[in-house]
Amino acid sequence: MLTFETSIDASKAGHFESEIDSILANMKTKRLLWGVLLGATFLLASVSSSADEAPICSPADIAGKPGDRLKQVGSGHVSVGASVNLVLLLDSKCEEVMADKHICRRLIPAGTSAVELKRYSDWVCVASAGKRPLDVWVGWLPISRWQVDASDLQFANKSWVGVWQNGSGRLKITEKGGDLVVEGHAIWQGAADPHFGEAYVKGIPVDGVLTNSPGPQEGEVAECRIFLRRVSKFIVVQDNSKCGGLNVGFDGVYRLRAGLKP
């Protein structure tokens, strides 16, 4: 049986594990950068209505109807050959609109594991682990350099257990009585105060997806619903945009923090 619970209270921020302080510090330094990126991408999307315009590659590409889009996400790796650039934006002059030019192109080596988010023309949008523990790099790869994994493995419960993080969220997953228990914390640093989100899941994965959603029932829209799926070395998450304060969400790709105990 699945149970669910959610609560939002900024006063609980002091109870977050020590890593949330690192997230907050990281977000403070990055909020201007990502604000510029989001503004630039929305502007690029609005100035042209052409069906041929290159779409944006971002963690938001797993957003949509909760649960459905998540099942389409796949795993793969960079194929044999020289290192290849992970390109943030297609058909645009990234270096002219981004304050941090280094994020426009990131060189990643052959064999790098990643999560496929979507495809466009001769490109594939992927998310992979960055250099720092919380970094998740997202961008476009030439499809000629992308090798889809032969099959998605079914992961045992114990492989979910641990602390999983990215730049704005933290998932603590434990196993109790045969169930997986997920305690999630998310943060978004606004211009002044940070906004927080929390989510709770207890259950077992069904068709590879762990969720606190009881199903498409009326009257459920006000509750936090979150969906998690193990994909390669990552956990990919979707929510229904009801799991936190303004601009707070769990959508994204999470990395295992091997040195942290849940």
N, C-alpha and C positions, 0 to 999 in steps of 0.2 A: 504494500500500500504506500502511496506517495503522500507526504504531508508537505505543507508549505507555510512560509511565514515571511513577512517583510516589514521593515520599519525604517524610517528616515529620521535622524536626529543629529543635527550638527554638533550637539553637545557631547555626543559619544566619540567624537574624533580622538579624544585623548586615550581611548581604550584600544584604538587600532594598534596592531603590532608595529614594531619599530620601523619596519620597511615602508609603512605608509608615509613616514616623515621624508624618506628618500624620494618617494613618489611626488610629494608636495613640492619639495625643493626642485625636483626635476621639472615639474609642471610650471613652476614660477619662471624658470629660465626659458622654457619653451613656449609659453602661452602666446607671446608676441609673434614668434615664428609660425606657429600653427594658425594663429588668427590671420596672418598674411596669406598662408597657404589656402585656408578655407575661403577667404575673400576672393583670392585669385581664381580658385577653381569654380566658385559660383559665378564669377564674372565671365569666365570662359564659357560656362554652360549657358549663360543668358544671352550672350551677344550673337549666338548663331543658332538657328533652328534646323540646320542641315542634318539629315539623317546620317551623313557620312562623317560628321565631326567625331573625332576620337574621344571616347569616354574617359572619365577620370578613374585612376586606380587608387583605391583607398580602402581602409578597413571597413568603411561603411558599405562596401560592396556586398557584404554578407547580410545587410539589412533587408527588410522586406517582411512578408508574412512570417511571423516567428515559427521556426522549426522547418519550414519547407525549403528555404534557401540553404539552410545549413546542411541538409542531406545531399546537396549537389556539390559541396566543396570536396575537392580531391587532394591527393598528395603526389609529390614527384620530386625531382631533383635536377640540378643543372647537369646537362650531358657532358660527355668527355670532350675535352678541348681546352683552349685557353680560358682564362678568367673572362667574365662578361659583365657589362654594365647593367645594373638595375636602374631603369630610367623612371623618374617620378612622373613626368608629364610627357605626353605625345603631342606632336603638332603645335608646340608652343615654346616660347623662349623662357624656359624655367629660370635660367640664370638672371634674367632681367626682372623677375617678379619676386624672387626669393631672397630674403636677407642672408640666409645660410646657403651658400651655393653648393656646399658639399653634399647636400641631400638630393640634389638634382640627378647625380649619377654616382652610384656606389658600385665598386668593383667586387664581384663575388666569384669564388673559384668553382671549378667543376666539382660535382659531387655534393654541392650544398643542398640540403633538404629544405623543402618549402611547401607551402599550402597554395594550391591554385584557387583563386577567387573567381576569375572569369576570363574570357578571351575576346579579342577584337582583332580582326584582320589577321596579320602575321605575328601578333603579339599575345602574350599571356600575362595576366596580372597575378602576381604572387606575393606572399608574405614569408619572410625568412628571418632567422635570428640575426641580430646585429652584433656589434663588437662588445657592447656593455651588457650587463646582466638583464636589464629591463628593455633593451632595444628590440623592437620588431620592425624590420625594414620592409616597406611595401613599394612595389613598382612594377614596371613592364620589362619582360624578357622577350627576346626573339623566340618565336615558337620553335624554330629550328634547334634551339639550345635547351629545350625543355623535354625531359623524359618523364612520362607519367609512370607512377609505380604500378607494378603488375596487378596488384589487388589491395584493397583496404583490409587490414587485419582486424579481427575482433579482439579487443583488448580486455584482458582480465581485470577484475575490479582493482587488484593491488597495483596495477600500472597507472591507475588514476590518482592514487594516494600521493599527497605531497603539497607543496606550495607552488602555485602557478601565478605568474605575474606578467604584466606589460607596463607601459608608461603611465597608465591611469587606473588600473584595476589589480585586485589581488584575490585569488581563490585559495582557500584552505580546504583541502579534501581529505577526509578520513574515512575509514571503514568501520562500521559498527553493526554487529548482528546481521551481517550479510548485505547491509545497505551501504551505499555511498552517501556521505554527508558533506554538503558543500556550504561553506560560509563565505560569502562574497562581499567585498568592500570595493567601492569605486569612488573616484574623486575627480572633480573638474575645477580647475583654478580660474575663477573669474577675475575681473579687473580689481576687485576688492577682496571679498571673502571667498573661500573655497566652498563648493557644494558637494554633498556626500550622498552616496547610495549604498544600500545593503540588500542582499538577497540570500535566501536559504533554500536548499534543496535536500531532500532525503528520499532515496529510492534506488533503483537499479536501472542501468541503461536498457532501453528497448530499441532494437534495430540500430544500436550504436549511439543512441541519443539519450542523455540524462536530462530530465526536466521536472519542474514542479507544476506543470500545467495539467489539469484534469481533462482537458479536451476543449473543443470549440463550443463552449456553452455560453448562452447569453448571461449577461450580468457579471462576467469575469473581467471585463476590460479595465476596471479600476485596480486590479491586483497585479503585483509584479509577477511576470512569467518569464522564466529564463530557460534556455536550452543550451546544453553543452555536448560537444562531440570530440572524442579523441581522433586526431588526424596526424599520422606520422609521429613526430616528436612534440607535437603541440596539442593544445586544447583550443577549439574554436567555439566562440560563444555568440549567441543571439539573445536579445531580450525584446520585450514588447513596449519599450520606452516608458515604462511605468515603475522603474526600479530605483528612482532617485530624484534629486532636486533638478533644477534647471540645467540642461545640457549634460546631465550625468547619465551614463549608460555603461553596459557591460559588453556591448558588441565589440568583437575583435579577436585577435589571436594571442594566446598566452603561452609563455615559456615556463618550463619546470625550473625552479630554483633548487638545484641539487643539494646545496649546502644548508637548506632550511628545513626544519622539521615541522610538520603540521600540528 
